[in-house]
């Protein structure tokens, strides 16, 4: 298994997700930044487009990005206003995992 980000034991979609999330949270990808298309991201990461769809769907559910009328995905996370909300969502996700 190849490593994109973090530990080699993590699935590729999670490595990509963590990489993008870090770039968004640190401000490298600021509010309004347009992410690569699904095809281009799949090509850049050398993965199947389905993997990128999974990553983008997860990031959309967690409030990091938004599909802009089928014209791509843009960052909607604003570190100043969304920090507490994101902490709460992560905490809730951890609890859900523990309950499963």
ABEGO torsion letter per residue (X at the ends): XBBABEBAABBAAAAAAAAAAAAAAAGABBBGBBBBBAAAAAAAAGBBAAAAAAAAAAAAAAGABBBBGGAEBBBABBAAAAAAAAAAAAAAAAAAAAAX
